[in-house]
Amino acid sequence: MTRRELIGGGLATIVVTGVAGRIPAVQVAAQARADTTSFLPVAVWYGGGKARAPMLERQARSKKESWRKDIRQIKALGFNTVRAWIDWASGQPAEDRYDFETLDVLLELAEEEQLKLVLQVYMDSAPHWVGRKYPDGLFVSSNGQAIQPESSPGYCRDHPGVRAADLAFYAAVAERTKKSPAFLGWDLWSEPHVINWANPTWIPNPEFCFCLHTIRRFRGWLQKKYGSIDKLNEGWYRRFATWDEVQPSRMSTILSYTDYIDWKSFIADKLGEDLGERYRAVKDVAPRTIVTSHAAGVGLFASPHHWEGQADDWTMAAKVDFYGTSFYPKHSAFVDRDVQWRGALLDFTRSFAYDEGRAGFWVGELQGGFGTIALNVSPTVTPDDIRIWTWSALARGAKGINYYAWYPMSSGYESGGFGLNHLDGTVTDRARLAGSIAQIVDRNQRLFLDARPPRAEVAVIYNPLGHFVGGRQRAAAYGGPQGEVAGIERDSLLGVHRALFPRNVPLDFVHIAHLSNDKLRQYKLVIFPYPLMMPESAARLLADYVREGGALVAEARLGWNNERGQASDRIPGLGLWEVMGARESAIETVPNGRTTMRWTSSDLPGLASGTVLPARWYKETLEPLSSSARIVAQFDDGAATAVMGTFGKGRTLLLGSYVSASAQSTPSPAAEGFFAGLLEWAGVTLPAGATGSALEVRHLDSGGDVLLFLFNHAKQPARSEVWLRRPPREYSAVDLLDGKTIRAGGATGEVRLNVELPPSAVRLLKISPG
């Protein structure tokens, strides 16, 4: 077969032969789209026997009946889908030969046992023939050293030949899968980075990819952005004569670091384009299949500095039907994520997954058992954990759940970990509990598929540019066994969420590069934590938002730098000093990065004068600049640290330190009271809540019904009166977990329910009119 693909600005023609037959030419857009509203998979990862992803057992055909026992057990527990996988090395061992035996057997079993199948594709485990044919297709680190792949990370798809082979493989697999009535869809890329699951430990501070093909692609990206070499020279402070002289940034300098920002922005765009190409490759052949991908650590916990090449969740979500996340609350030793951490991850995922009219997200990997990384073993994963984790994801509008995995990992440094069951095949209570949830979802498919999150009135600005202040000099510090960035950028986002979590506040994380007047208009309160660097366009949008009646809270050094790393003449920068009604008059980093601010007014509801708020990092002294601006808090030495004012029809609060980050690292009742006061100050209306105990209350709208999720995260029973704002009329409530009917009233505009939950329990109520 012959396929023509646009590569690097030119057309390349490749010829591939194999069992898949003839594959049509890739179209610009698929002729028909998948129906993403007809089936919600609750799947378990199973690739045939006890092989761990991305590995496959050999001689699959001879093992079909043995595998059937596993498949039947999976179905008997209640799962409706199997999530299988294929790796490039096994699937195309020679250029002219495909081997889909394992996939064939699993598709046959899924058809015969009436299950759906989702396929995870692993291109990182690449066949050696690719390297032999394209010896210049290796990944290259910033020091110029090429990486010879072992089981990963494969070859750089910026090489035209590698890219063409990559897309041809996807198309060939699509040709096979589309013939099966059991095939539901794809995950095209697990945890996308430039390189995956390979750490060249012999290279100090590696970074990827600096091969000639990626550099050529980067130059094309720059030409599109700047238009001319003169404009690039102006932006980078260089004197390039031709585009062939342009190289990515490799080091920190005391001058401009716009080149470094461009390089990392290119990496995020490139990963999105790569995912989009793979999407089109399978959609052209099998347009009605569902196409997904999922992040390892969403941007809430990740940094653009990551050496592997970090993706942007909003960019990736725009390229597939569903973009989601891995979810490992107990990944390995000393990792036991608390309730608020888990909620923030899922709310962040929901935010990018439903933005701009998108349809939701899949949890690509949901931890099934205790985790391991070499000698590190996580806290025990219990059935209660499985219950809480799964319903927490569904309560945020997840449209697919994939438990990782049926069997524990059979090899590698994760050996023995992450399985729902034991490696000897013993089925656990965790697996039974997961299967019981799958049965409930399957009985109520339409209800869950139609369910949508409520409209939030509170937004927290997610700003990846915050990581770039100082360029490479602001090197990211890595912490934790998964390499999360342990920094103030993450804590600032988490802190707002943690402080508001007890009040069950619907909250959106809004990407600063995707702001618009229409989007901001829906929010009564916008919080901008750690706002040191921002696009000039975003500053104008925030000014419009406040002018039209919005309430904006921003922290220290607002708009210090623009998106090119250039300092503002006055801080708040980019004209925001006028909006906030104040300016910075002095700034310093406080000893040990900790400080406090004492509230001196009663302007914020519920926050008494004299309340002391913990804060982090900066002591920024503020000077009011307008008659409407007034000082509302001071540092210990009396210097002004918070200014409240008005601008147009709206109101503002400027803070001279980082209260949000402190609310994560050192939570306090004062911080909770502060953020609760902001809700009333901005006129935010809460749609649901609980009195009498600290239940987590979440809900989704599903047609005329409401799905109301109640969580008791405590170790003791909880009694509470739960309320939900609805139009005045009578309502009925049915518990979907046990089928019992609960009395509910609603004539006053609130549905009120008296509930009692045991420790670690979940209740799921369908609230219906009548």
Secondary structure, DSSP 8 states (H G I E B T S, - for coil): -EEEEEETTEEEEEE--STT-------SS-SS---TTS---EEEE--STT--TT---S-GGGGHHHHHHHHHHHHHHT--EEEEEEEHHHH-SBTTB---HHHHHHHHHHHHTT-EEEEEEE-SS--HHHHHH-TT-SEE-TTS-EE--SSS----TTSHHHHHHHHHHHHHHHHHHTT-TTEEEEEEEES-BSS-S---TTSSS--S--SHHHHHHHHHHHHHHHSSHHHHHHHHT---SSGGG-----S--SS--HHHHHHHHHHHHHHHHHHHHHHHHHHHH-TTSEEEEEESS-TTT--TT-TT-B--HHHHHTTSSEEEEEE-TT-STT----HHHHHHHHHHHHHHHHGGG---EEEEEEE-S--EETTEE-----HHHHHHHHHHHHHTTEEEEEEE-SS---SSTTTT-S-SS-TT----HHHHHHHHHHHHHHHTHHHHHH-B----SEEEEE-GGGGGTTGGGS---EETTTTEE-SHHHHHHHHHHHHHGGGT--EEEEEGGG--HHHHHT-SEEEE-S-SB--HHHHHHHHHHHHTT-EEEE-TTTTSB-TTS-B-SSSSTTTHHHHHTEEEEEEEEEEEEEEEEEE--S-STT--TT-EEEEEEEEEEEEE-STT-EEEEE-TTS-EEEEEEEETTEEEEEESSBHHHHHHHS--HHHHHHHHHHHHHHT---SEEEESS--EEEEEEETTEEEEEEE--SSS-EEEEEEEE--SS-EEEEETTT--EE--B-TTSEEEEEEEE-TT-EEEEEEEE-
